[in-house]
Amino acid sequence: MSRKKMVSRIIFIAAFVLLIGLVLKVTDEIIRAKFIGDSTTIVDGFYAEKKNDIDLIVIGSSNSFCTVDPLVLYEEYGIAAYDFGSSSQPMNISALYLREALKTQQPRVVAFEINMLTSDSASSRGEAGLRWGFTNIPLSADKLRCIYQSVGDVNAEYFSYVFPLFRYHNRWKELSRTDYTYFYQDKTNYTKGYLETQAVSEEPVNLTDYNFEGEAWIEEANVAYLDEMLQLCRQQNVELLLFKSPRVGWHRYETEAVRALADARGLQFVDFNELYSDGKIVLDTAADFRDAQHLNDFGARKVTSYLGGYIREHYELPDRRNEAEPNSWDAACTYRQRSGWQEYMAAQTARECIEQLQDDRDYVLIVTDAHSSGGVRQWVYQDCQVALDLIWQEDGIRHRKIGESELVLAKMGPLHQVLIDGVEHYQAGSRWNITVYDRILNSVVADLTFDE
């Protein structure tokens, strides 16, 4: 075989391997499970953060990102924090998350929620916790080692965590639009990893068993992972803070066992179960929990406020609210302020609603007057002015870009449509329809109807 043919064959084989790799990569991105609000969006949001921009990183299981609200820390203390955790996160995966965090960030403090420190190794190896934990963490020697720690062998199960396609190859029948679009979406996490919820536990949470007698036992393997995390922090000149979120089933004897570990290592430890039992923090057990194990937004604000004060007292962190230029926490606070209920939603008439919104350049209004003389009138109010004005007399369709979304206005016989990214927002029956699109949130935030 000539040298020229040999080179051509090598190039062909390399191109074929690259093509197969690309196809497998895209297929894996589409078919793998996506834990929205949990590890997928938390992890991707963390890697979307500016390098060396986070001063406090919170690590742990769901008790961490359902307890510490970074935006409350920022609003009240100027602390730039991010919740970098996953549900049911075993100790070895917590150590992995810390290693990953320190690759792109140089925090002043790492706050570790120690819920899983007292768990047994068997319950720490459930598939759900491992899937949540390993999902979307980039492949590295650290991740491969951590998978081996969790599985205990290099077998089919091991490779299913390395290449999730092997685990989720049967998901084709349940794929949604998000599965096809998520991998190229903006990964910015505007809650900074925190899981927002105002859900309230069906029954008051009972925290009265905190002082029951018993004996705590902490596995040596878990202590070893804690020491690994402490060593990582000290190598990077980072302070490690231990804390325990309030929940049912935690006892003073467990607090004392963890405090003994902390004291022996020169670490601070804050237990909110102890603080609640001793009357140093007030929680409404009927309103501040979403279930027996997790706080909701109301409880998280109280606990986060206390924790922020504690951190301010014991550690040196900058107040990022004093920066000359707005940062991503400023943007996240704006995002939250514009989410949920807004005053204009209580307007009694279409005119009142429009008047409240007309001077905000970040709102786009799609207004339909179903009883306009001469036909149904639709217009788009954008950049504080009428950008499109239509009076429908014949069937037709109009396309327009608003923010990152596609708007379609259409008339088909007696029917009218307001489609945004393929979703219908027009509501027949009232004279006025106003769809409010927020270009900061890049989504529809209200569909309002008025009779006058």
Secondary structure, DSSP 8 states (H G I E B T S, - for coil): --HHHHHHHHHHHHHHHHHHHHHHHHHHHHHS---TTTHHHHHHHHHTS-TT--SEEEESSHHHHTT--HHHHHHHH---EEE---TT--HHHHHHHHHHHHHH---SEEEEE-GGGGS-TTGGG-HHHHHHHHTT----HHHHHHHHHHHSSSSHHHHHHHSTHHHHTTGGGG--HHHHHGGGS----TTTT--------SS----GGGG--------HHHHHHHHHHHHHHHHTT-EEEEEE---TT--HHHHHHHHHHHHHTT-EEEEHHHHHHTTSS---TTTSBSSSS-B-HHHHHHHHHHHHHHHHHHS----GGG-SS--HHHHHHHHHHHSS--GGGG-SSHHHHHHHHTT-TTEEEEEEETT-TTSEEEEEEETTEEEEEEEESS-EEEEEEETTEEEEEEEETTEEEEEETTEE---TTSSEEEEEEETTTTEEEEEEEE--
